Amino acid sequence: MAFVFAKQFEHIHYLRELDDFRGNPLFSIDTKKKEHLGLLYRDGRVYCQEAFEAFDHDFPSWATGKIIPHGIWDPARNHGHLNLGISHDTSQFACDSFRWFWLRIGRYHYPDATSILFLCDAGGSNNYRHYIFKQDLQRLVNDIGIEIRIAHYPTYCSKYNPIERRFFSNVTRACQGVLFDSLDRVVGLMRKTATATGLTTTLHVIKKA
């Protein structure tokens, strides 16, 4: 099994070098942990003038809603984009998320792109076993007119997906300790995600079910 994993990582490295040589964009994508809205307990500490009042548990039945953050990280520009869904984490949502990003941001930075490479983990809404993901992905390709290549990391190796440590970790840091009592609060916090090394963040809310 270790040999199979090693070969898969070698192939991902080859695809990354190939895209870099051709000048085509590479994006690391994933869905961050789903969060509940409301006065629910959240880990972390924050400086404030008075204590927050919140429930001591995070039972979903006590929430007023939920958010599903789908992230797209561009390593060449060190830019992260978040699309917040308020419905369900499906393959259609993942494809709609990138469609919105590409049509409004991505294509203006890569006008000569002939191919796009995605780095993503093996499960979730972009599961390599699910034919519905491939079907929705084909619709996305038909819409934007550019081929998309998918490089899945091996099972249980999602931590090696660059977006986890280069973008999501900073989003978590920007939001730690603050109650997600409203959607506007979440948008404001996540949009401020930045680092001294140049990470920038944009954000959009997808209200489509």
MDAnalysis code that builds the backbone (N, CA, C; Angstrom):
import MDAnalysis as mda
import numpy as np

u = mda.Universe.empty(627, n_residues=209, atom_resindex=np.repeat(np.arange(209), 3), trajectory=True)
u.add_TopologyAttr("name", ["N", "CA", "C"] * 209)
u.add_TopologyAttr("resid", np.arange(1, 210))
u.add_TopologyAttr("resname", ["MET", "ALA", "PHE", "VAL", "PHE", "ALA", "LYS", "GLN", "PHE", "GLU", "HIS", "ILE", "HIS", "TYR", "LEU", "ARG", "GLU", "LEU", "ASP", "ASP", "PHE", "ARG", "GLY", "ASN", "PRO", "LEU", "PHE", "SER", "ILE", "ASP", "THR", "LYS", "LYS", "LYS", "GLU", "HIS", "LEU", "GLY", "LEU", "LEU", "TYR", "ARG", "ASP", "GLY", "ARG", "VAL", "TYR", "CYS", "GLN", "GLU", "ALA", "PHE", "GLU", "ALA", "PHE", "ASP", "HIS", "ASP", "PHE", "PRO", "SER", "TRP", "ALA", "THR", "GLY", "LYS", "ILE", "ILE", "PRO", "HIS", "GLY", "ILE", "TRP", "ASP", "PRO", "ALA", "ARG", "ASN", "HIS", "GLY", "HIS", "LEU", "ASN", "LEU", "GLY", "ILE", "SER", "HIS", "ASP", "THR", "SER", "GLN", "PHE", "ALA", "CYS", "ASP", "SER", "PHE", "ARG", "TRP", "PHE", "TRP", "LEU", "ARG", "ILE", "GLY", "ARG", "TYR", "HIS", "TYR", "PRO", "ASP", "ALA", "THR", "SER", "ILE", "LEU", "PHE", "LEU", "CYS", "ASP", "ALA", "GLY", "GLY", "SER", "ASN", "ASN", "TYR", "ARG", "HIS", "TYR", "ILE", "PHE", "LYS", "GLN", "ASP", "LEU", "GLN", "ARG", "LEU", "VAL", "ASN", "ASP", "ILE", "GLY", "ILE", "GLU", "ILE", "ARG", "ILE", "ALA", "HIS", "TYR", "PRO", "THR", "TYR", "CYS", "SER", "LYS", "TYR", "ASN", "PRO", "ILE", "GLU", "ARG", "ARG", "PHE", "PHE", "SER", "ASN", "VAL", "THR", "ARG", "ALA", "CYS", "GLN", "GLY", "VAL", "LEU", "PHE", "ASP", "SER", "LEU", "ASP", "ARG", "VAL", "VAL", "GLY", "LEU", "MET", "ARG", "LYS", "THR", "ALA", "THR", "ALA", "THR", "GLY", "LEU", "THR", "THR", "THR", "LEU", "HIS", "VAL", "ILE", "LYS", "LYS", "ALA"])
u.atoms.positions = np.array([
    [0.829, -1.202, 0.000],
    [0.000, 0.000, 0.000],
    [0.868, 1.259, 0.000],
    [1.951, 1.244, 0.775],
    [2.836, 2.403, 0.827],
    [3.441, 2.681, -0.548],
    [3.752, 1.604, -1.296],
    [4.319, 1.773, -2.638],
    [3.307, 2.432, -3.570],
    [2.044, 2.024, -3.459],
    [0.982, 2.602, -4.294],
    [0.831, 4.087, -3.993],
    [0.828, 4.447, -2.694],
    [0.718, 5.842, -2.306],
    [1.886, 6.647, -2.866],
    [3.112, 6.088, -2.779],
    [4.288, 6.795, -3.262],
    [4.181, 7.069, -4.761],
    [3.721, 6.088, -5.529],
    [3.564, 6.269, -6.964],
    [2.518, 7.346, -7.269],
    [1.458, 7.390, -6.456],
    [0.417, 8.380, -6.681],
    [0.941, 9.794, -6.410],
    [1.739, 9.941, -5.367],
    [2.332, 11.245, -5.073],
    [3.322, 11.645, -6.172],
    [4.058, 10.688, -6.697],
    [4.988, 10.987, -7.780],
    [4.244, 11.466, -9.018],
    [3.097, 10.849, -9.293],
    [2.313, 11.247, -10.461],
    [1.725, 12.644, -10.280],
    [1.266, 12.961, -9.055],
    [0.754, 14.307, -8.788],
    [1.862, 15.341, -8.982],
    [3.067, 15.012, -8.515],
    [4.204, 15.928, -8.697],
    [4.499, 16.133, -10.175],
    [4.403, 15.069, -10.953],
    [4.633, 15.175, -12.402],
    [3.589, 16.078, -13.057],
    [2.317, 15.931, -12.677],
    [1.257, 16.754, -13.245],
    [1.453, 18.226, -12.890],
    [1.902, 18.493, -11.669],
    [2.133, 19.879, -11.243],
    [3.261, 20.510, -12.048],
    [4.329, 19.772, -12.263],
    [5.444, 20.303, -13.053],
    [5.032, 20.514, -14.503],
    [4.212, 19.604, -15.035],
    [3.752, 19.724, -16.413],
    [2.899, 20.968, -16.602],
    [1.980, 21.223, -15.673],
    [1.139, 22.415, -15.768],
    [1.964, 23.690, -15.612],
    [2.947, 23.646, -14.724],
    [3.798, 24.815, -14.520],
    [4.601, 25.111, -15.777],
    [5.076, 24.064, -16.451],
    [5.861, 24.228, -17.679],
    [5.013, 24.833, -18.798],
    [3.750, 24.430, -18.872],
    [2.857, 24.912, -19.927],
    [2.193, 26.247, -19.579],
    [2.374, 26.709, -18.345],
    [1.787, 27.980, -17.949],
    [0.309, 27.908, -17.643],
    [-0.193, 26.724, -17.354],
    [-1.608, 26.554, -17.031],
    [-1.825, 26.633, -15.526],
    [-3.002, 27.072, -15.107],
    [-3.263, 27.241, -13.664],
    [-3.476, 25.924, -12.933],
    [-3.097, 25.944, -11.674],
    [-3.304, 24.825, -10.756],
    [-4.055, 25.374, -9.551],
    [-5.077, 24.640, -9.127],
    [-5.854, 25.054, -7.970],
    [-6.006, 23.889, -7.004],
    [-5.797, 24.162, -5.735],
    [-6.062, 23.182, -4.684],
    [-7.454, 23.477, -4.133],
    [-8.343, 22.485, -4.146],
    [-9.727, 22.719, -3.736],
    [-10.137, 21.728, -2.647],
    [-11.067, 22.152, -1.834],
    [-11.601, 21.274, -0.791],
    [-12.753, 21.994, -0.091],
    [-13.557, 21.219, 0.620],
    [-14.625, 21.789, 1.440],
    [-14.171, 21.800, 2.888],
    [-14.150, 22.987, 3.470],
    [-13.758, 23.123, 4.872],
    [-14.860, 22.564, 5.770],
    [-14.541, 22.366, 7.028],
    [-15.509, 21.849, 7.999],
    [-16.777, 22.703, 8.010],
    [-17.914, 22.037, 7.968],
    [-19.202, 22.733, 8.028],
    [-19.377, 23.365, 9.411],
    [-19.982, 24.529, 9.443],
    [-20.186, 25.257, 10.686],
    [-21.668, 25.578, 10.865],
    [-22.110, 25.570, 12.129],
    [-23.489, 25.935, 12.442],
    [-23.550, 27.405, 12.854],
    [-24.619, 28.064, 12.456],
    [-24.853, 29.440, 12.866],
    [-25.667, 29.466, 14.153],
    [-25.415, 30.441, 14.989],
    [-26.152, 30.549, 16.240],
    [-25.227, 30.774, 17.416],
    [-25.786, 30.803, 18.599],
    [-25.002, 31.021, 19.825],
    [-24.469, 29.692, 20.340],
    [-23.627, 29.058, 19.536],
    [-23.073, 27.748, 19.859],
    [-21.592, 27.876, 20.192],
    [-21.132, 27.035, 21.098],
    [-19.745, 27.069, 21.550],
    [-18.785, 26.812, 20.388],
    [-17.685, 27.577, 20.370],
    [-16.625, 27.379, 19.387],
    [-15.283, 27.449, 20.097],
    [-14.344, 26.621, 19.655],
    [-13.012, 26.592, 20.247],
    [-12.257, 27.882, 19.946],
    [-11.299, 28.180, 20.819],
    [-10.433, 29.326, 20.600],
    [-10.648, 30.426, 21.620],
    [-9.719, 31.368, 21.622],
    [-9.794, 32.514, 22.526],
    [-9.722, 33.800, 21.717],
    [-10.363, 34.830, 22.256],
    [-10.371, 36.122, 21.588],
    [-10.430, 37.220, 22.644],
    [-9.752, 38.326, 22.388],
    [-9.792, 39.456, 23.312],
    [-11.101, 40.223, 23.127],
    [-11.780, 40.493, 24.223],
    [-13.048, 41.218, 24.152],
    [-13.281, 41.950, 25.476],
    [-14.263, 42.826, 25.492],
    [-14.532, 43.626, 26.671],
    [-15.454, 42.926, 27.659],
    [-16.193, 41.935, 27.180],
    [-17.056, 41.155, 28.063],
    [-17.214, 39.756, 27.501],
    [-17.595, 38.838, 28.361],
    [-17.700, 37.436, 27.954],
    [-18.861, 37.232, 26.983],
    [-18.683, 36.280, 26.064],
    [-19.760, 35.908, 25.152],
    [-20.723, 34.968, 25.878],
    [-21.982, 35.124, 25.613],
    [-22.964, 34.186, 26.135],
    [-23.299, 33.186, 25.032],
    [-23.088, 31.914, 25.347],
    [-23.308, 30.880, 24.336],
    [-23.709, 29.582, 25.014],
    [-24.323, 28.687, 24.238],
    [-24.627, 27.352, 24.741],
    [-23.323, 26.593, 24.939],
    [-23.310, 25.686, 25.911],
    [-22.085, 24.945, 26.184],
    [-21.917, 23.728, 25.278],
    [-22.894, 23.454, 24.420],
    [-22.781, 22.377, 23.436],
    [-23.170, 22.925, 22.064],
    [-22.824, 22.179, 21.030],
    [-23.126, 22.639, 19.678],
    [-24.118, 21.696, 18.990],
    [-25.230, 21.401, 19.664],
    [-26.242, 20.530, 19.074],
    [-26.822, 21.191, 17.819],
    [-26.877, 20.479, 16.701],
    [-27.421, 21.059, 15.455],
    [-28.838, 21.581, 15.604],
    [-29.613, 20.963, 16.486],
    [-31.004, 21.392, 16.650],
    [-31.103, 22.799, 17.256],
    [-30.029, 23.268, 17.885],
    [-30.020, 24.597, 18.470],
    [-29.541, 25.660, 17.482],
    [-29.075, 25.253, 16.313],
    [-28.523, 26.195, 15.343],
    [-29.633, 26.905, 14.575],
    [-29.306, 28.081, 14.081],
    [-30.246, 28.845, 13.262],
    [-29.962, 28.678, 11.775],
    [-28.945, 27.930, 11.446],
    [-28.580, 27.682, 10.053],
    [-27.226, 27.020, 9.991],
    [-26.696, 26.845, 8.804],
    [-25.377, 26.250, 8.653],
    [-24.693, 26.848, 7.430],
    [-23.368, 26.760, 7.419],
    [-22.595, 27.223, 6.271],
    [-21.651, 26.119, 5.835],
    [-21.421, 26.053, 4.536],
    [-20.518, 25.058, 3.955],
    [-19.456, 25.816, 3.166],
    [-18.260, 26.000, 3.722],
    [-17.220, 26.764, 3.024],
    [-16.456, 25.885, 2.024],
    [-16.573, 26.201, 0.746],
    [-15.795, 25.503, -0.284],
    [-14.650, 26.416, -0.708],
    [-13.430, 25.915, -0.556],
    [-12.258, 26.747, -0.801],
    [-11.530, 26.418, -2.084],
    [-10.940, 27.441, -2.677],
    [-10.103, 27.309, -3.876],
    [-8.837, 28.117, -3.607],
    [-7.688, 27.452, -3.594],
    [-6.429, 28.147, -3.327],
    [-5.545, 28.114, -4.564],
    [-5.066, 29.283, -4.946],
    [-4.195, 29.433, -6.108],
    [-2.763, 29.622, -5.610],
    [-1.911, 28.592, -5.707],
    [-0.549, 28.706, -5.167],
    [0.312, 29.721, -5.908],
    [0.082, 29.925, -7.202],
    [0.901, 30.857, -7.970],
    [0.704, 32.289, -7.492],
    [-0.516, 32.640, -7.102],
    [-0.829, 33.997, -6.646],
    [-0.969, 34.070, -5.131],
    [-0.884, 32.934, -4.456],
    [-1.117, 32.857, -3.008],
    [-2.440, 33.530, -2.659],
    [-3.455, 33.157, -3.402],
    [-4.782, 33.737, -3.202],
    [-5.784, 32.635, -2.901],
    [-6.601, 32.848, -1.891],
    [-7.637, 31.895, -1.541],
    [-9.017, 32.489, -1.766],
    [-9.922, 31.677, -2.265],
    [-11.303, 32.127, -2.449],
    [-12.227, 31.154, -1.734],
    [-13.234, 31.686, -1.060],
    [-14.218, 30.868, -0.362],
    [-15.604, 31.145, -0.921],
    [-16.304, 30.083, -1.255],
    [-17.719, 30.176, -1.583],
    [-18.490, 29.534, -0.441],
    [-19.336, 30.304, 0.224],
    [-20.106, 29.786, 1.348],
    [-21.471, 29.314, 0.862],
    [-21.724, 28.028, 1.007],
    [-23.033, 27.478, 0.688],
    [-23.877, 27.406, 1.941],
    [-25.185, 27.490, 1.776],
    [-26.087, 27.417, 2.930],
    [-27.087, 26.280, 2.758],
    [-26.797, 25.361, 1.830],
    [-27.723, 24.266, 1.562],
    [-27.061, 22.924, 1.886],
    [-26.457, 22.272, 0.875],
    [-25.849, 20.951, 1.069],
    [-24.519, 20.869, 0.334],
    [-23.637, 20.025, 0.849],
    [-22.323, 19.805, 0.242],
    [-22.438, 18.694, -0.799],
    [-22.725, 19.063, -2.020],
    [-22.893, 18.093, -3.100],
    [-21.862, 18.361, -4.193],
    [-21.758, 17.430, -5.149],
    [-20.840, 17.617, -6.266],
    [-21.260, 18.817, -7.114],
    [-22.547, 19.045, -7.237],
    [-23.036, 20.207, -7.983],
    [-22.603, 21.502, -7.303],
    [-22.639, 21.525, -5.977],
    [-22.194, 22.702, -5.235],
    [-20.709, 22.957, -5.473],
    [-19.894, 21.892, -5.443],
    [-18.455, 22.044, -5.667],
    [-18.174, 22.594, -7.063],
    [-18.897, 22.104, -8.060],
    [-18.694, 22.569, -9.433],
    [-19.224, 23.987, -9.619],
    [-20.356, 24.301, -9.005],
    [-20.884, 25.668, -9.064],
    [-19.912, 26.650, -8.410],
    [-19.266, 26.188, -7.346],
    [-18.307, 27.031, -6.633],
    [-17.158, 27.421, -7.547],
    [-16.580, 26.441, -8.246],
    [-15.460, 26.779, -9.130],
    [-15.938, 27.567, -10.347],
    [-17.132, 27.261, -10.843],
    [-17.660, 28.016, -11.989],
    [-17.736, 29.508, -11.651],
    [-18.264, 29.813, -10.466],
    [-18.368, 31.213, -10.052],
    [-16.987, 31.842, -9.964],
    [-16.049, 31.132, -9.348],
    [-14.688, 31.649, -9.193],
    [-14.015, 31.877, -10.540],
    [-14.124, 30.920, -11.440],
    [-13.421, 31.020, -12.714],
    [-13.980, 32.139, -13.588],
    [-15.292, 32.234, -13.674],
    [-15.902, 33.225, -14.554],
    [-15.697, 34.653, -14.057],
    [-15.521, 34.858, -12.762],
    [-15.406, 36.207, -12.216],
    [-14.004, 36.578, -11.760],
    [-13.152, 35.575, -11.525],
    [-11.799, 35.868, -11.035],
    [-10.733, 35.136, -11.843],
    [-10.843, 33.816, -11.907],
    [-9.780, 32.996, -12.474],
    [-9.403, 33.306, -13.910],
    [-10.374, 33.428, -14.784],
    [-10.049, 33.587, -16.210],
    [-9.372, 34.922, -16.513],
    [-9.555, 35.913, -15.664],
    [-8.901, 37.204, -15.889],
    [-7.424, 37.157, -15.523],
    [-7.056, 36.240, -14.654],
    [-5.649, 36.080, -14.295],
    [-4.950, 35.053, -15.176],
    [-5.719, 34.179, -15.809],
    [-5.144, 33.163, -16.693],
    [-5.893, 33.162, -18.029],
    [-5.779, 34.243, -18.802],
    [-6.544, 34.340, -20.050],
    [-6.095, 33.357, -21.131],
    [-4.867, 32.858, -21.030],
    [-4.337, 31.949, -22.053],
    [-4.381, 30.487, -21.628],
    [-5.094, 30.184, -20.569],
    [-5.134, 28.813, -20.053],
    [-5.791, 27.866, -21.054],
    [-5.172, 26.723, -21.262],
    [-5.737, 25.680, -22.124],
    [-6.141, 24.450, -21.316],
    [-5.752, 24.423, -20.038],
    [-6.077, 23.294, -19.167],
    [-6.012, 23.764, -17.721],
    [-6.778, 23.122, -16.861],
    [-6.797, 23.439, -15.432],
    [-6.557, 22.158, -14.646],
    [-5.695, 22.232, -13.641],
    [-5.424, 21.070, -12.796],
    [-5.988, 21.324, -11.401],
    [-6.776, 20.371, -10.912],
    [-7.310, 20.419, -9.553],
    [-6.546, 19.441, -8.680],
    [-6.147, 19.876, -7.497],
    [-5.634, 18.987, -6.464],
    [-6.719, 18.864, -5.408],
    [-7.159, 17.667, -5.110],
    [-8.221, 17.504, -4.111],
    [-8.091, 16.142, -3.442],
    [-8.771, 15.982, -2.311],
    [-8.709, 14.706, -1.605],
    [-9.647, 13.696, -2.281],
    [-9.690, 12.498, -1.732],
    [-10.383, 11.412, -2.420],
    [-11.853, 11.275, -2.072],
    [-12.332, 12.014, -1.071],
    [-13.719, 11.825, -0.636],
    [-14.529, 13.095, -0.712],
    [-15.677, 13.076, -0.057],
    [-16.529, 14.258, -0.011],
    [-17.265, 14.511, -1.308],
    [-17.525, 15.782, -1.586],
    [-18.309, 16.143, -2.768],
    [-17.556, 15.889, -4.062],
    [-16.212, 15.757, -4.001],
    [-15.430, 15.458, -5.205],
    [-14.866, 14.040, -5.162],
    [-15.645, 13.123, -4.609],
    [-15.224, 11.726, -4.467],
    [-14.894, 11.114, -5.820],
    [-13.728, 10.472, -5.900],
    [-13.311, 9.888, -7.178],
    [-14.149, 8.683, -7.587],
    [-14.927, 8.133, -6.653],
    [-15.763, 6.978, -6.959],
    [-17.150, 7.369, -7.482],
    [-17.550, 8.610, -7.270],
    [-18.914, 9.012, -7.587],
    [-19.042, 9.484, -9.036],
    [-19.884, 8.805, -9.784],
    [-20.080, 9.184, -11.184],
    [-20.807, 10.520, -11.298],
    [-21.609, 10.861, -10.303],
    [-22.329, 12.130, -10.373],
    [-21.351, 13.304, -10.355],
    [-20.213, 13.153, -9.668],
    [-19.202, 14.201, -9.673],
    [-18.601, 14.349, -11.065],
    [-18.353, 13.237, -11.722],
    [-17.799, 13.288, -13.078],
    [-18.807, 13.897, -14.047],
    [-20.072, 13.614, -13.824],
    [-21.114, 14.184, -14.673],
    [-21.201, 15.699, -14.492],
    [-21.210, 16.148, -13.225],
    [-21.265, 17.584, -12.960],
    [-19.987, 18.278, -13.436],
    [-18.857, 17.585, -13.339],
    [-17.590, 18.140, -13.798],
    [-17.598, 18.326, -15.316],
    [-18.204, 17.384, -16.025],
    [-18.290, 17.509, -17.479],
    [-19.150, 18.707, -17.884],
    [-20.224, 18.941, -17.139],
    [-21.046, 20.126, -17.399],
    [-20.241, 21.403, -17.179],
    [-19.422, 21.397, -16.138],
    [-18.574, 22.557, -15.852],
    [-17.598, 22.801, -17.003],
    [-16.967, 21.740, -17.478],
    [-16.024, 21.859, -18.596],
    [-16.721, 22.394, -19.839],
    [-17.915, 21.908, -20.105],
    [-18.672, 22.380, -21.264],
    [-18.989, 23.875, -21.150],
    [-19.243, 24.337, -19.921],
    [-19.599, 25.742, -19.707],
    [-18.405, 26.678, -19.900],
    [-17.245, 26.304, -19.341],
    [-16.098, 27.211, -19.392],
    [-15.219, 26.981, -20.619],
    [-15.374, 25.829, -21.290],
    [-14.638, 25.575, -22.518],
    [-13.178, 25.258, -22.333],
    [-12.787, 24.809, -21.157],
    [-11.394, 24.444, -20.881],
    [-11.369, 23.079, -20.188],
    [-10.449, 22.218, -20.602],
    [-10.371, 20.909, -19.964],
    [-9.917, 21.039, -18.513],
    [-10.409, 20.139, -17.675],
    [-10.035, 20.100, -16.261],
    [-9.481, 18.721, -15.942],
    [-8.325, 18.692, -15.329],
    [-7.702, 17.440, -14.911],
    [-7.752, 17.374, -13.388],
    [-8.080, 16.209, -12.873],
    [-8.214, 16.025, -11.427],
    [-7.085, 15.127, -10.913],
    [-6.412, 15.576, -9.873],
    [-5.397, 14.765, -9.199],
    [-5.863, 14.542, -7.768],
    [-6.327, 13.332, -7.483],
    [-6.799, 13.004, -6.138],
    [-5.637, 12.503, -5.279],
    [-5.564, 13.025, -4.067],
    [-4.608, 12.472, -3.111],
    [-5.136, 11.135, -2.598],
    [-4.252, 10.239, -2.183],
    [-4.708, 8.933, -1.699],
    [-5.634, 9.056, -0.490],
    [-6.404, 8.034, -0.250],
    [-7.291, 7.987, 0.906],
    [-6.488, 8.168, 2.199],
    [-7.046, 8.934, 3.124],
    [-6.419, 9.260, 4.408],
    [-5.200, 10.181, 4.273],
    [-5.007, 10.792, 3.101],
    [-3.867, 11.690, 2.906],
    [-4.318, 13.104, 2.557],
    [-5.535, 13.456, 2.967],
    [-6.058, 14.784, 2.627],
    [-5.233, 15.904, 3.241],
    [-4.501, 15.612, 4.333],
    [-3.695, 16.658, 4.979],
    [-2.573, 17.148, 4.066],
    [-2.242, 16.378, 3.028],
    [-1.191, 16.788, 2.110],
    [-1.716, 17.711, 1.007],
    [-3.022, 17.856, 0.930],
    [-3.599, 18.801, -0.017],
    [-3.183, 20.205, 0.417],
    [-2.486, 20.968, -0.431],
    [-1.911, 22.261, -0.001],
    [-2.904, 23.226, 0.627],
    [-4.170, 23.198, 0.210],
    [-5.141, 24.152, 0.726],
    [-5.345, 24.000, 2.231],
    [-5.127, 22.799, 2.753],
    [-5.351, 22.549, 4.173],
    [-4.407, 23.374, 5.045],
    [-3.139, 23.386, 4.718],
    [-2.160, 24.068, 5.578],
    [-1.831, 25.484, 5.114],
    [-2.092, 25.794, 3.840],
    [-1.737, 27.106, 3.323],
    [-2.894, 28.105, 3.346],
    [-4.125, 27.592, 3.417],
    [-5.271, 28.495, 3.394],
    [-6.246, 28.233, 4.531],
    [-6.747, 27.001, 4.650],
    [-7.754, 26.704, 5.668],
    [-7.242, 26.939, 7.078],
    [-5.974, 26.664, 7.323],
    [-5.425, 26.875, 8.666],
    [-5.485, 28.356, 9.041],
    [-5.281, 29.233, 8.064],
    [-5.338, 30.672, 8.328],
    [-6.777, 31.162, 8.471],
    [-7.708, 30.539, 7.739],
    [-9.119, 30.879, 7.903],
    [-9.576, 30.523, 9.319],
    [-9.167, 29.354, 9.793],
    [-9.504, 28.925, 11.145],
    [-8.948, 29.893, 12.178],
    [-7.733, 30.341, 11.958],
    [-7.099, 31.272, 12.899],
    [-7.839, 32.611, 12.925],
    [-8.325, 33.051, 11.775],
    [-9.023, 34.334, 11.702],
    [-10.383, 34.284, 12.394],
    [-10.933, 33.085, 12.528],
    [-12.283, 32.951, 13.091],
    [-12.313, 32.384, 14.502],
    [-11.193, 31.998, 15.047],
    [-11.190, 31.275, 16.312],
    [-11.753, 32.117, 17.454],
    [-12.560, 31.472, 18.263],
    [-13.089, 32.099, 19.457],
    [-14.296, 32.983, 19.265],
    [-14.651, 33.320, 18.030],
    [-15.771, 34.219, 17.778],
    [-17.026, 33.404, 17.466],
    [-18.135, 33.799, 18.039],
    [-19.383, 33.091, 17.787],
    [-19.888, 33.385, 16.380],
    [-20.317, 32.341, 15.700],
    [-20.920, 32.502, 14.379],
    [-22.419, 32.741, 14.562],
    [-22.761, 33.913, 15.083],
    [-24.156, 34.178, 15.393],
    [-24.961, 34.655, 14.189],
    [-24.289, 34.986, 13.089],
    [-24.994, 35.399, 11.882],
    [-24.114, 35.149, 10.666],
    [-24.730, 35.080, 9.500],
    [-23.980, 34.875, 8.263],
    [-23.070, 36.064, 7.981],
    [-23.547, 37.256, 8.251],
    [-22.725, 38.451, 8.025],
    [-21.461, 38.427, 8.871],
    [-21.581, 37.930, 10.094],
    [-20.412, 37.829, 10.978],
    [-19.374, 36.881, 10.368],
    [-19.823, 35.747, 9.876],
    [-18.912, 34.764, 9.274],
    [-18.233, 35.345, 8.041],
    [-19.012, 35.998, 7.193],
    [-18.458, 36.599, 5.974],
    [-17.382, 37.620, 6.320],
    [-17.657, 38.473, 7.293],
    [-16.698, 39.499, 7.681],
    [-15.404, 38.924, 8.226],
    [-15.505, 37.865, 9.030],
    [-14.315, 37.251, 9.618],
    [-13.465, 36.544, 8.572],
    [-14.088, 35.723, 7.761],
    [-13.339, 34.933, 6.778],
    [-12.729, 35.810, 5.702],
    [-13.405, 36.889, 5.368],
    [-12.901, 37.778, 4.319],
    [-11.620, 38.483, 4.755],
    [-11.388, 38.581, 6.062],
    [-10.192, 39.256, 6.574],
    [-8.967, 38.345, 6.608],
    [-9.121, 37.085, 6.228],
    [-8.005, 36.145, 6.287],
    [-6.844, 36.629, 5.424],
    [-5.688, 36.801, 6.048],
    [-4.491, 37.257, 5.348],
    [-3.273, 36.872, 6.178],
    [-2.099, 36.883, 5.535],
    [-0.853, 36.573, 6.242],
    [0.225, 37.565, 5.842],
    [1.293, 37.581, 6.617],
    [2.419, 38.466, 6.326],
    [3.148, 38.050, 5.058],
    [2.959, 36.799, 4.628],
    [3.629, 36.309, 3.418],
    [2.832, 36.596, 2.157],
    [1.705, 37.309, 2.279],
    [0.997, 37.754, 1.085],
    [-0.303, 37.061, 0.751],
    [-0.787, 36.191, 1.627],
    [-2.061, 35.525, 1.351],
    [-3.206, 36.533, 1.345],
    [-4.034, 36.483, 0.309],
    [-5.230, 37.322, 0.221],
    [-6.454, 36.427, 0.066],
    [-7.606, 36.963, 0.414],
    [-8.826, 36.158, 0.413],
    [-9.992, 36.934, -0.184],
    [-10.766, 36.262, -1.015],
    [-12.045, 36.787, -1.477],
    [-13.129, 35.799, -1.065],
    [-14.377, 36.265, -1.032],
    [-15.453, 35.424, -0.527],
    [-16.766, 35.759, -1.222],
    [-17.574, 34.738, -1.417],
    [-18.896, 34.900, -2.028],
    [-19.853, 33.914, -1.370],
    [-21.106, 34.317, -1.231],
    [-22.134, 33.450, -0.651],
    [-23.012, 32.899, -1.780],
    [-23.086, 31.584, -1.865],
    [-23.943, 30.916, -2.848],
    [-25.240, 30.526, -2.146],
    [-26.327, 31.190, -2.484],
    [-27.599, 30.936, -1.826],
    [-28.461, 29.912, -2.561],
    [-27.947, 29.426, -3.693],
    [-28.682, 28.428, -4.456],
    [-28.790, 27.122, -3.682],
    [-29.942, 26.502, -3.710],
    [-30.129, 25.216, -3.040],
    [-29.585, 24.105, -3.913],
])
